[in-house]
Amino acid sequence: MSFSAKRKVQSPAPRSPTPAAKSPTPAPATPAAAKSPTPAPNSPTPGPASPNAGTTLASNPLSGAHWATQGLPEEDNDGDSTIGSDVESSTASISSSILNYRTVNGRTYHSDSVTDGEYWGPNDAKANELLDILHHAMTICLDGRLYDAPIPKDPENAIDLGTGTGLWAIDFGDEFPNCNVIGTDISPIQPSWVPPNVRFDIDDYNKEWTYKPDFFDFVHIRWLTTTVKDWPAFYKEAYRCCKPGGYVEHMDTDTDMLSDDGSLDSKIHALAQWGPMWQAAGKQLGQPCPTGSMMEDGLKEAGFVNIVVKDYKVPVSPWSEDPKMKELGLYLYAALNQDLEGALQFMYGRVMGWTEEEINIYIQHVRKELKDMDIHPYFIFRRVIGQKPLDA
């Protein structure tokens, strides 16, 4: 999910489109009508109407010193409510400067030569596996679909912003072999063997976009939390580069972990502090989380119409009795446990000033709580779809 860094590249030449009639844009039937790899059955556990459906937690995060005074959590010998141990289980022509990664506490991060911004995640193998697991979790969330926007059956050009390891772009390219698919990122961590219609650019979406106006049939955005400096400007660039009648789809979370039954307590649980800490760190970094109606409002302000919003409840451990939610929670659990250190050391350490000891103790509390099936935490992933007017 790394955000992308700028490289002047030549966009693939668009095919000569059939002139579109200058007419008001009709509303799409519904996102459910979108072409998808598999039919989209109704989820047995629908998401809540809004993120406010869960328990409201404190907005001011506890300090790192708080967790240091707590000490390491005691081992839980009661196996009834905890997860068992069996679950614990680029492009070729880029310049060498892009590969000159920074190192923080032994982990590699994007090169300073490609962006003047800050992205919180490492770009090494351990962090990349987290991104791959999260991609699979999101396909489970969408019942096997890669997207929900009602894009045309024969899109010509599509872009995946902050593509990370590139799995979404590769899967989309396989589904639409006649579509030019671009994935952007600030690190060349994508595989070299990809479908012939897929390419990856080192490009920074926080800078001026290098792509042609009215070019993309589909602009795909997923999990860019605390990576965008100016969300309104970001959406306006997406609008400029989107083809009239084309679609943008953004799926993201505001990072709050919620519970419907009060099993999370902001004064006790480390998981309840996750959202407030990320939101405070993002604000201090100048790259805020997409909270509230910001995604919907940003797309409207940019000029998109026919806005469709849907919230998905995503458990962060396999506590649910519903089969789909349990599987989804298992993958989120695996993603979080894959690299908690990498996910937290920059934002909590570099940005919020926690010591390495404080971070490590907090992580141990998080891991203990994730194993406790008496705690029922979940994220809200909000998906917002918008269309550029046909007569734009």
C-alpha positions in Angstrom: 0.0 0.0 0.0 3.0 2.2 -0.2 2.1 5.6 -1.6 3.8 6.3 -4.8 6.8 8.5 -5.9 7.3 10.7 -9.0 9.0 9.5 -12.2 8.4 11.3 -15.5 6.9 8.5 -17.7 5.0 8.4 -21.0 1.5 7.2 -20.5 0.5 4.5 -23.0 -1.2 6.1 -25.9 -5.0 5.9 -25.5 -7.0 4.4 -28.2 -9.2 6.6 -30.2 -12.4 6.7 -28.2 -15.8 6.8 -29.8 -17.1 10.4 -29.3 -19.4 10.5 -26.3 -22.7 12.3 -26.4 -22.8 15.5 -24.3 -25.6 14.4 -22.0 -26.3 14.3 -18.3 -24.7 11.3 -16.7 -27.2 8.5 -15.8 -26.8 6.9 -12.5 -25.3 3.4 -12.5 -27.6 0.5 -11.7 -25.7 -0.4 -8.6 -22.2 -1.5 -7.8 -23.5 -5.0 -7.5 -24.0 -4.9 -11.3 -20.2 -4.6 -11.8 -18.5 -7.4 -13.7 -16.8 -9.6 -11.2 -14.8 -12.9 -11.1 -17.5 -14.5 -9.1 -21.1 -13.7 -8.3 -21.5 -11.4 -5.4 -23.8 -13.1 -2.8 -25.2 -11.0 0.0 -22.9 -11.1 3.0 -24.4 -13.2 5.8 -23.2 -10.5 8.2 -24.0 -7.0 6.7 -21.8 -4.1 7.9 -23.2 -1.5 10.2 -24.9 1.6 8.8 -21.9 3.8 9.7 -18.6 3.6 11.7 -20.6 5.0 14.6 -22.3 1.7 15.1 -19.5 0.4 17.3 -18.5 1.4 20.7 -17.3 5.0 20.9 -13.7 5.1 22.2 -11.6 7.9 23.6 -10.1 10.2 21.0 -7.0 11.1 23.0 -4.4 8.2 22.8 -2.5 7.0 25.9 1.2 7.7 25.9 4.0 5.2 25.3 5.0 5.7 29.0 1.6 4.3 30.0 2.4 1.0 28.4 5.9 0.9 29.8 4.4 1.2 33.3 2.1 -1.7 32.5 5.0 -4.0 31.8 4.7 -7.1 29.6 1.3 -8.9 29.7 1.1 -12.1 31.7 0.9 -15.4 29.7 -2.7 -16.6 29.4 -2.9 -20.3 30.2 -6.6 -20.5 29.5 -6.8 -21.9 26.0 -10.6 -21.7 25.7 -10.8 -18.0 24.6 -7.4 -17.6 22.8 -6.1 -18.5 19.4 -4.1 -21.7 19.3 -0.4 -21.8 18.3 -1.2 -23.4 15.0 -2.5 -20.1 13.7 0.8 -18.3 14.5 2.1 -20.0 12.0 9.6 -3.0 -10.5 10.4 -2.2 -13.3 13.7 -3.3 -14.9 15.0 0.1 -16.0 14.8 2.2 -12.8 17.8 4.1 -11.6 20.0 2.8 -8.8 19.1 5.7 -6.6 15.6 4.4 -6.2 17.1 1.1 -4.8 19.1 3.1 -2.2 16.7 2.4 0.6 16.8 4.1 4.0 17.3 1.8 7.0 15.4 2.4 10.3 16.1 -0.1 13.2 17.3 -2.6 10.7 14.2 -2.3 8.4 14.4 -0.8 4.9 12.1 2.0 3.7 11.6 3.9 0.4 14.5 5.9 -1.0 14.6 9.6 -0.2 15.5 10.2 -3.9 12.0 9.5 -5.1 9.8 11.5 -2.7 10.0 14.2 -0.2 7.2 12.7 1.8 7.1 10.1 4.5 5.5 6.7 4.3 5.3 4.7 7.5 5.7 1.2 6.2 8.9 -0.7 5.5 9.4 -2.1 2.0 11.2 -5.4 2.8 10.0 -8.9 2.4 8.3 -9.1 5.9 6.3 -6.0 5.2 5.4 -7.1 1.7 4.0 -10.3 2.9 1.6 -8.2 5.1 0.4 -6.4 2.0 -0.2 -9.7 0.2 -2.2 -11.1 3.1 -4.3 -7.9 3.3 -5.0 -8.0 -0.4 -6.4 -11.5 0.0 -8.5 -10.4 3.0 -10.0 -7.6 0.9 -11.0 -10.1 -1.8 -12.8 -12.1 0.9 -14.5 -8.9 2.1 -15.8 -8.3 -1.4 -16.8 -12.0 -1.9 -14.0 -12.6 -4.4 -14.5 -9.4 -6.4 -11.6 -7.0 -7.2 -13.9 -4.0 -7.4 -17.6 -2.9 -7.3 -17.7 0.1 -9.6 -19.9 -0.6 -12.7 -17.0 -0.1 -15.2 -17.4 -1.0 -18.8 -16.9 -4.6 -20.0 -13.9 -3.5 -22.2 -12.0 -0.8 -20.2 -9.0 0.6 -22.1 -6.9 2.1 -19.3 -6.9 1.6 -15.5 -4.6 2.7 -12.7 -4.0 1.3 -9.2 -2.6 4.1 -6.9 -0.3 2.9 -4.2 -0.2 -0.6 -5.7 2.3 -2.0 -3.1 3.3 -5.5 -4.3 1.0 -5.1 -7.3 -1.3 -8.0 -6.7 -4.5 -6.1 -7.4 -3.1 -4.6 -10.7 -1.9 -8.1 -11.8 -5.3 -9.7 -11.0 -7.1 -6.9 -12.8 -4.8 -7.2 -15.8 -5.5 -10.9 -16.0 -9.3 -10.2 -15.9 -9.0 -7.5 -18.6 -6.2 -8.6 -21.0 -7.0 -5.8 -23.5 -6.8 -3.0 -20.8 -3.6 -1.1 -20.1 -3.1 -1.4 -16.3 -0.7 0.9 -14.4 0.2 0.4 -10.7 2.1 3.2 -9.0 4.3 3.1 -5.9 7.3 4.7 -4.3 9.2 1.4 -4.0 10.0 -1.0 -6.9 8.8 -4.0 -4.9 6.6 -5.5 -7.6 7.4 -8.7 -9.5 9.1 -8.5 -12.9 7.0 -11.3 -14.4 3.6 -9.7 -15.0 0.9 -9.8 -17.7 2.0 -8.0 -20.8 -0.7 -5.3 -20.3 0.5 -4.4 -16.8 3.3 -2.0 -15.9 4.5 -0.4 -12.7 5.6 3.2 -12.3 7.6 4.9 -9.6 5.3 7.8 -9.1 4.3 10.1 -6.2 0.6 10.9 -6.1 1.3 13.7 -3.6 3.0 15.6 -6.4 1.7 16.7 -9.8 0.4 13.7 -11.7 2.1 13.0 -15.0 -0.8 11.2 -16.6 -3.0 12.6 -19.4 -6.4 14.2 -18.6 -9.5 12.2 -19.5 -7.5 9.0 -19.8 -8.5 6.3 -17.3 -11.7 4.3 -17.4 -11.1 3.3 -13.8 -9.1 4.8 -10.9 -8.6 2.3 -8.1 -7.6 3.4 -4.6 -7.2 1.1 -1.6 -5.7 1.5 1.9 -3.9 4.8 1.6 -4.4 5.7 5.3 -1.9 8.4 6.5 -0.1 8.6 3.1 -1.9 11.5 1.4 -1.0 15.1 2.3 -4.0 16.8 0.7 -7.0 14.7 0.1 -9.1 17.3 -1.9 -6.2 17.9 -4.2 -5.7 14.1 -4.6 -9.3 13.6 -5.6 -9.1 16.5 -8.0 -6.2 14.9 -9.8 -8.1 11.7 -10.0 -11.0 13.6 -11.6 -8.7 15.3 -14.1 -7.2 12.0 -15.2 -10.4 10.1 -15.2 -12.2 9.7 -18.6 -15.7 11.2 -18.8 -18.1 8.4 -17.8 -15.2 6.7 -16.0 -15.2 5.6 -12.3 -13.1 6.0 -9.2 -13.3 3.5 -6.3 -11.7 4.2 -2.9 -11.8 1.7 -0.1 -10.1 2.7 3.2 -10.4 2.8 7.0 -10.1 5.5 9.6 -8.1 3.0 11.8 -10.5 3.0 14.8 -11.0 -0.5 16.2 -14.6 -0.8 17.4 -16.8 -3.3 19.3 -20.5 -3.7 19.4 -20.6 -5.3 22.8 -18.4 -3.1 24.9 -15.6 -5.7 25.0 -13.0 -2.9 24.1 -12.2 -0.4 26.8 -10.2 2.6 25.9 -8.7 2.8 29.4 -7.6 -0.8 29.4 -7.1 -2.3 26.0 -4.2 -1.6 23.6 -6.4 -2.4 20.6 -8.7 0.4 21.7 -5.8 2.8 21.4 -4.9 1.8 17.9 -7.1 4.3 16.1 -6.5 7.3 18.3 -2.7 6.8 18.0 -2.8 6.4 14.2 -5.0 9.5 13.9 -2.8 11.6 16.1 0.4 10.4 14.3 -1.2 11.1 10.9 -2.2 14.6 11.9 1.3 15.3 13.3 2.8 13.9 10.1 0.5 16.1 8.0 -1.0 13.0 6.3 -4.4 12.6 8.0 -6.6 9.4 8.1 -9.7 9.5 6.0 -12.2 9.9 8.8 -16.0 10.5 8.8 -17.5 11.5 5.4 -14.2 12.8 4.1 -14.0 10.3 1.2 -17.5 11.0 0.0 -17.2 14.7 0.4 -13.8 14.8 -1.3 -15.1 13.0 -4.4 -18.2 15.3 -4.6 -16.0 18.4 -4.2 -13.7 17.2 -7.0 -16.8 16.9 -9.3 -17.7 13.2 -9.3 -21.4 12.3 -9.3 -23.5 9.2 -8.7 -21.7 8.7 -5.4 -22.3 5.3 -3.8 -21.1 4.5 -0.2 -21.0 1.2 1.6 -19.4 0.2 4.9 -17.9 -3.2 5.6 -17.3 -4.6 9.1 -13.9 -6.4 9.1 -13.0 -8.3 12.3 -9.4 -8.2 13.3 -9.4 -11.7 14.8 -11.5 -14.8 14.1 -14.0 -14.2 17.0 -17.1 -14.2 14.8 -19.3 -17.3 14.6 -20.3 -16.3 11.0 -18.1 -18.4 8.6 -17.2 -15.5 6.3 -16.5 -13.1 9.1 -14.4 -15.7 10.9 -12.3 -16.3 7.8 -11.9 -12.6 7.2 -10.9 -12.1 10.8 -8.4 -14.8 10.6 -6.7 -13.1 7.6 -6.7 -9.7 9.3 -5.2 -11.4 12.4 -2.5 -12.9 10.2 -1.8 -9.6 8.5 -1.4 -7.7 11.7 0.7 -10.3 13.4 2.9 -10.6 10.3 4.6 -7.3 11.0 3.3 -5.3 13.9 6.9 -4.0 14.5 7.1 -2.7 11.0 3.7 -1.1 11.1 4.3 0.7 14.3 8.0 1.6 14.7 7.9 4.7 12.4 4.5 6.2 13.4 4.8 5.5 17.1 8.6 6.0 17.3 9.7 8.6 14.8 6.5 10.6 14.8 5.0 10.2 18.3 8.3 9.8 20.1 7.8 6.5 21.8 10.9 4.6 22.9 11.7 1.2 21.4 10.9 -0.4 24.8 7.5 1.3 24.9 6.6 0.2 21.4 7.7 -3.4 22.1 5.6 -3.6 25.3 2.6 -2.1 23.5 3.0 -4.7 20.8 2.9 -7.6 23.3 -0.3 -6.2 24.7 -1.8 -6.0 21.2 -0.8 -9.6 20.4 -2.3 -10.9 23.7 -5.6 -9.1 23.0 -5.8 -10.3 19.4 -5.6 -13.9 20.7 -8.4 -13.3 23.2 -11.7 -14.4 21.7 -13.7 -12.7 24.4 -12.7 -9.4 22.8 -14.6 -8.6 19.6 -12.7 -5.8 17.7 -13.4 -4.8 14.1 -12.5 -2.1 11.6 -14.9 -0.4 9.3 -13.7 -0.3 5.7 -15.6 2.3 3.8 -16.0 1.9 0.0 -16.9 5.0 -2.0 -17.5 5.0 -5.7 -17.9 8.0 -8.0 -18.4 8.7 -11.7 -17.0 11.5 -13.8 -19.9 13.1 -15.7 -20.2 12.1 -19.4 -20.4 15.7 -20.4 -17.4 16.8 -18.3 
